[in-house]
């Protein structure tokens, strides 16, 4: 989630226009994502959930031991503090880059057993990201601003996830969310019975607290992850927070972990901000042990 701030100056509109111009020069985000994904053998798909058509990228194996699902952040929701973006598609797609980082690490360590029974990877873009607006008539700015975590948004993401679970029949289902994707990961896990692990990176786990911190409007039409913390209390989970994150401060993540209980762990990562290069260090973070699993005792402690 990005909450950019511009000073209250007469030049604000000029700066916003310049941002739009520079964004247009940055190229086509879908083509960029396709290039990254195809290089790692991911296939782009579209899933019709009724209200929204969601863009996904998948690298799957039949009947995998694990289906690990990466959920994108809020994307390019705002051009400035006061100007909503006409398209929330992320230009960097941190969630996709995390999935690709996982895939590269997995390929480097593949064994014959892993190849047969290893990890399938799925990336879920959020509603209105990547998919052309002409195929998403329900899309509008509300769905990447105040309604970004609305019940119908979570319903659509859950429908897409269920389609892939039925298709691949994994033994375990793990959810990974970046920024606002962390909120979606928790909200999905709260309504499902098959999630075996949750991991978030710079996750917005209490949007009321985050918006209060930034002194911006609240989102009463959106579900709030911290309200369902007790419903995911038995799911092993680790939440990564950058020590330098000024978008979702560590204190907010710590409050969510405390509300959730002993199966949730906070890991503060030194030198990392909200939009730092998380994919570069993700393979090491991914293999940190989860609480409430057989590997926890050797790791010790739940909060760093």
C-alpha positions as CSV (number, residue, x, y, z in Angstrom):
1,X,0.0,0.0,0.0
2,X,1.4,3.4,-0.9
3,X,0.2,6.6,0.8
4,X,2.2,9.3,-1.0
5,X,2.1,12.8,0.4
6,X,2.5,16.1,-1.5
7,X,2.8,19.5,0.2
8,X,-0.1,21.8,0.0
9,X,1.4,24.0,-2.8
10,X,-0.1,25.7,-5.8
11,X,2.0,23.3,-7.9
12,X,0.3,20.2,-6.7
13,X,-1.8,19.7,-9.8
14,X,1.2,20.2,-12.0
15,X,3.1,17.6,-10.0
16,X,0.2,15.1,-10.3
17,X,0.1,15.7,-14.1
18,X,3.8,15.1,-14.3
19,X,3.3,11.8,-12.3
20,X,0.8,10.6,-14.9
21,X,3.1,11.5,-17.8
22,X,6.0,9.7,-16.2
23,X,3.8,6.6,-15.5
24,X,2.8,6.6,-19.2
25,X,6.4,6.6,-20.2
26,X,7.1,3.6,-17.9
27,X,5.6,1.1,-20.4
28,X,2.8,-1.3,-20.2
29,X,2.6,-3.0,-16.7
30,X,0.9,-6.1,-18.1
31,X,3.6,-6.6,-20.8
32,X,6.2,-6.1,-18.1
33,X,4.6,-8.6,-15.8
34,X,4.2,-11.1,-18.7
35,X,7.9,-10.8,-19.5
36,X,8.9,-11.4,-15.9
37,X,6.5,-14.3,-15.4
38,X,7.3,-16.1,-18.7
39,X,11.0,-16.1,-17.9
40,X,10.2,-18.2,-14.8
41,X,7.7,-20.5,-16.6
42,X,4.6,-18.9,-15.1
43,X,1.4,-18.8,-17.3
44,X,-1.0,-15.9,-17.2
45,X,-4.7,-16.8,-16.8
46,X,-7.9,-15.0,-16.2
47,X,-10.5,-16.2,-13.7
48,X,-14.1,-15.0,-13.9
49,X,-15.6,-14.7,-10.5
50,X,-18.9,-13.1,-11.6
51,X,-18.3,-9.6,-10.3
52,X,-14.6,-9.4,-11.3
53,X,-12.3,-11.0,-13.8
54,X,-9.0,-11.6,-12.0
55,X,-5.6,-11.9,-13.5
56,X,-3.4,-14.7,-12.2
57,X,0.0,-16.2,-12.9
58,X,0.5,-19.9,-12.2
59,X,3.4,-22.4,-12.1
60,X,1.8,-25.6,-11.1
61,X,2.5,-29.3,-10.6
62,X,-0.1,-32.0,-10.4
63,X,-1.2,-32.8,-6.8
64,X,1.5,-30.7,-5.2
65,X,2.5,-31.0,-1.6
66,X,2.0,-27.3,-1.3
67,X,0.1,-24.7,-3.2
68,X,1.6,-21.3,-2.2
69,X,-0.5,-18.4,-3.1
70,X,1.0,-14.8,-3.5
71,X,-1.5,-11.9,-3.2
72,X,-0.6,-8.5,-4.6
73,X,-0.7,-5.3,-2.7
74,X,-3.0,-2.4,-3.2
75,X,-1.1,-1.3,-6.4
76,X,-1.1,2.2,-7.8
77,X,-4.3,3.3,-6.0
78,X,-3.3,7.0,-5.7
79,X,-1.4,9.4,-7.9
80,X,-1.1,11.9,-5.0
81,X,-2.6,12.4,-1.6
82,X,-5.8,13.7,-3.1
83,X,-5.9,12.3,-6.6
84,X,-7.1,8.7,-7.3
85,X,-5.4,6.7,-9.9
86,X,-7.5,5.7,-13.0
87,X,-6.0,2.2,-12.9
88,X,-4.6,0.4,-9.8
89,X,-2.4,-2.0,-11.7
90,X,1.0,-1.9,-10.0
91,X,4.1,-1.0,-12.1
92,X,6.5,-3.0,-9.9
93,X,4.1,-5.8,-8.8
94,X,5.9,-6.7,-5.6
95,X,3.7,-9.7,-5.0
96,X,4.5,-11.2,-8.4
97,X,8.2,-10.6,-7.8
98,X,8.0,-12.4,-4.5
99,X,6.5,-15.4,-6.3
100,X,9.2,-15.3,-8.9
101,X,11.9,-15.2,-6.2
102,X,10.3,-18.3,-4.6
103,X,10.3,-20.0,-8.0
104,X,13.9,-19.3,-8.7
105,X,14.9,-20.6,-5.2
106,X,12.8,-23.7,-5.7
107,X,14.3,-24.4,-9.1
108,X,17.8,-24.1,-7.7
109,X,17.1,-26.7,-4.9
110,X,14.9,-29.1,-6.8
111,X,15.5,-32.8,-6.3
112,X,13.7,-35.7,-7.9
113,X,11.3,-35.9,-4.9
114,X,10.7,-32.1,-5.1
115,X,10.0,-32.3,-8.8
116,X,7.3,-34.9,-8.2
117,X,5.7,-33.6,-5.1
118,X,6.9,-30.1,-4.6
119,X,5.4,-26.6,-4.5
120,X,3.0,-25.1,-6.9
121,X,3.0,-21.3,-7.1
122,X,0.0,-19.1,-7.8
123,X,-0.1,-15.3,-8.0
124,X,-3.4,-13.5,-7.5
125,X,-3.7,-9.9,-8.7
126,X,-6.3,-7.9,-6.9
127,X,-9.6,-6.9,-8.6
128,X,-9.2,-4.3,-11.3
129,X,-5.4,-4.9,-11.6
130,X,-4.0,-6.0,-15.0
131,X,-7.3,-7.2,-16.4
132,X,-8.6,-4.6,-19.0
133,X,-11.3,-2.4,-17.6
134,X,-13.5,-3.3,-20.6
135,X,-13.8,-6.8,-19.2
136,X,-14.3,-5.6,-15.6
137,X,-17.4,-3.3,-15.8
138,X,-17.8,-3.5,-12.0
139,X,-14.4,-1.8,-11.5
140,X,-14.3,1.7,-10.3
141,X,-12.1,3.8,-8.1
142,X,-14.0,2.8,-5.0
143,X,-12.5,-0.8,-5.3
144,X,-9.0,0.4,-5.1
145,X,-9.7,3.1,-2.4
146,X,-12.3,2.8,0.3
147,X,-13.7,-0.6,-0.8
148,X,-10.3,-2.3,-1.4
149,X,-11.1,-5.0,1.3
150,X,-14.9,-5.0,0.9
151,X,-16.8,-8.3,1.3
152,X,-17.3,-8.6,-2.4
153,X,-13.6,-8.2,-3.1
154,X,-12.7,-10.9,-0.6
155,X,-15.5,-13.1,-2.1
156,X,-14.0,-12.7,-5.5
157,X,-10.5,-13.6,-4.3
158,X,-11.9,-16.6,-2.4
159,X,-13.8,-17.9,-5.5
160,X,-10.6,-17.7,-7.6
161,X,-8.6,-19.5,-4.9
162,X,-11.2,-22.2,-4.6
163,X,-11.1,-22.8,-8.3
164,X,-7.3,-23.4,-8.1
165,X,-7.6,-25.6,-5.0
166,X,-10.1,-27.8,-6.8
167,X,-8.0,-27.9,-9.9
168,X,-4.6,-28.7,-8.3
169,X,-5.7,-30.6,-5.1
170,X,-2.8,-29.6,-3.0
171,X,-2.0,-31.4,0.3
172,X,-1.4,-28.0,1.9
173,X,-2.4,-24.4,1.1
174,X,-0.2,-21.5,2.1
175,X,-1.1,-17.8,1.7
176,X,1.5,-15.0,1.3
177,X,0.5,-11.4,1.1
178,X,2.4,-8.2,0.4
179,X,1.1,-4.9,1.9
180,X,-2.6,-4.8,1.3
181,X,-2.3,-8.4,0.0
182,X,-1.5,-9.3,3.6
183,X,-4.9,-8.0,4.6
184,X,-6.6,-10.1,1.9
185,X,-4.5,-13.2,3.0
186,X,-5.8,-13.0,6.6
187,X,-9.4,-12.2,5.5
188,X,-9.3,-15.3,3.2
189,X,-7.9,-17.5,5.9
190,X,-10.6,-16.4,8.3
191,X,-13.4,-17.8,6.0
192,X,-11.6,-21.0,4.9
193,X,-10.8,-24.3,6.6
194,X,-7.9,-25.4,4.4
195,X,-5.2,-22.8,5.0
196,X,-2.1,-24.3,6.6
197,X,0.1,-21.2,6.9
198,X,0.0,-17.4,6.5
199,X,2.9,-15.1,5.8
200,X,2.7,-11.4,5.3
201,X,5.4,-8.9,4.2
202,X,4.8,-5.3,5.2
203,X,1.1,-6.3,5.7
204,X,-1.7,-3.9,6.4
205,X,-3.2,-5.9,9.2
206,X,-5.2,-3.1,10.7
207,X,-6.3,-0.5,8.2
208,X,-8.1,1.6,10.8
209,X,-4.8,2.0,12.7
210,X,-2.8,2.6,9.5
211,X,-5.2,5.3,8.3
212,X,-5.3,6.9,11.7
213,X,-1.5,7.0,11.7
214,X,-1.5,8.7,8.3
215,X,-4.4,11.0,9.2
216,X,-6.4,10.0,6.1
217,X,-10.0,8.9,5.6
218,X,-11.2,5.7,7.1
219,X,-12.6,2.8,5.0
220,X,-15.9,1.7,6.7
221,X,-16.8,-0.4,3.7
222,X,-13.8,-2.6,4.0
223,X,-13.3,-5.6,6.3
224,X,-10.4,-5.2,8.8
225,X,-8.0,-8.1,9.4
226,X,-7.5,-7.4,13.1
227,X,-11.2,-8.0,13.6
228,X,-10.8,-11.6,12.5
229,X,-7.5,-12.2,14.3
230,X,-9.1,-14.8,16.7
231,X,-10.6,-16.7,13.8
232,X,-7.1,-17.4,12.4
233,X,-5.5,-18.0,15.8
234,X,-4.7,-21.7,15.2
235,X,-3.1,-21.1,11.8
236,X,0.8,-21.0,11.9
237,X,1.8,-17.6,10.6
238,X,4.8,-15.2,10.4
239,X,4.5,-11.5,9.7
240,X,7.5,-9.7,8.4
241,X,7.9,-6.0,9.1
242,X,10.6,-3.7,7.9
243,X,12.3,-1.8,10.7
244,X,12.3,1.3,8.5
245,X,8.7,0.9,7.3
246,X,6.9,4.2,7.6
247,X,3.8,3.1,5.7
248,X,2.7,0.2,8.0
249,X,4.7,0.8,11.2
250,X,5.9,-2.3,13.1
251,X,3.7,-1.3,16.1
252,X,0.6,-2.1,14.1
253,X,1.9,-5.5,13.1
254,X,2.9,-6.2,16.7
255,X,-0.7,-5.4,17.8
256,X,-2.1,-7.9,15.3
257,X,0.3,-10.6,16.4
258,X,-0.6,-10.0,20.1
259,X,-4.3,-10.1,19.3
260,X,-3.9,-13.4,17.3
261,X,-1.9,-15.4,19.9
262,X,0.9,-17.9,20.1
263,X,0.6,-19.3,16.6
264,X,1.5,-15.9,15.1
265,X,5.1,-14.5,15.1
266,X,6.4,-11.1,14.2
267,X,9.8,-10.8,12.6
268,X,11.3,-7.3,12.3
269,X,13.8,-7.1,9.4
270,X,16.5,-4.5,9.9
271,X,17.1,-2.0,7.1
272,X,13.9,-2.7,5.2
273,X,11.2,-0.2,4.4
274,X,7.8,-0.8,2.9
275,X,8.9,-0.8,-0.7
276,X,12.5,-2.1,-0.2
277,X,13.8,-5.0,-2.3
278,X,11.9,-7.7,-0.4
279,X,12.2,-10.3,-3.3
280,X,16.0,-10.2,-2.9
281,X,15.8,-11.6,0.6
282,X,12.6,-13.5,0.4
283,X,14.0,-17.1,0.0
284,X,15.8,-16.7,3.4
285,X,12.7,-15.3,5.1
286,X,10.4,-17.9,3.6
287,X,12.2,-20.7,5.3
288,X,12.0,-19.2,8.7
289,X,10.2,-21.7,10.9
290,X,6.5,-21.1,11.7
291,X,5.0,-21.2,15.2
292,X,2.8,-24.1,16.1
293,X,4.7,-26.5,13.8
294,X,7.2,-29.2,14.5
295,X,10.1,-26.9,13.6
296,X,9.2,-24.2,16.1
297,X,10.9,-25.5,19.2
298,X,14.4,-25.5,17.6
299,X,13.9,-21.8,16.5
300,X,12.9,-20.5,19.9
301,X,10.9,-17.3,20.6
302,X,8.0,-15.9,18.6
303,X,8.8,-12.2,18.4
304,X,11.9,-10.4,17.2
